[in-house]
């Protein structure tokens, strides 16, 4: 599969960013820009890229700064969400792409949403995995216990000490197993997030040892320094340029066993008038057995839904 995907680098805001590309579609006409989350890289979109290319689209998936094969931020302390949005914008400009469909997952929805809100003329539509349209910060994690994984990893030094007890392969294995469950990852007092998965626990059926090796190899090169800063330790401020609502069609694909649905207020928000106000043209599809990694777990179904939405809004 990876042989169908070409790899190159772009100089973006002083950094060398890795770009995966595939598809014979005319670039700038029907282009999909994929934005990964944590602990993912471009590879997490492999199934979607190949399927969309076969459907006639041009597909681009960058490794965000500090992830995969991309350079880390020059000054990590100054790394920002607005910087990620600007990275995406400059990728489009560098490739002479006037308008795209965005496909985003996990924390990748934040720069994707910011791009859609600040530069609506550049975005034809947005597909997100697991996260509904948001304007600003919806406080969905308020009220979760101290052992909530985001709270633990936000604390400087704590995740570094916890991760430091294991090799990269064990860390990646633990994260993929833990984040594939329906329950929010929470560590009891005296335990760390990395302690929540026993070494003998099998990988999810859809995630192979080869997949694990690819992620492990990439994180052995870069480590987790940038990944802990963004998304866990960077203030997710609303950019000043942001419009109050999305002007383009939005589509959410979410697994019914995605732990994100357990965040306080999430399910209520997804059926609320507030969501209708910020995203007047939106649709949500639930995948019954889907987890947080639904695009890797059920790629054929996700691909079908994604391509149907994009073709509908060409």
Secondary structure, DSSP 4 states (H G I P E B T S, - for coil): -GGGSEEEEEEETTEEEEEEEE--SPTTTSEEEEE--SS--GGGGHHHHHHHHHTT-EEEEEPPTTSTTSPPPSSGGG--HHHHHHHHHHHHHHTT---EEEEEETTHHHHHHHHHHH-GGGEEEEEEES----SS----STT--TTBHHHHHHSTTHHHHHHTTS-HHHHHHHHHHHHTSSS--BPPTT--GGGSS-TTPPPPTTS-HHHHHHHHHHHHHH-SHHHHHTTTSS--PPPTT--SS--SEEEEEEETT-GGGGSTTHHHHHTSHHHHHH-SSEEEEEETT--TTHHHHSHHHHHHHHHHHHHHT-
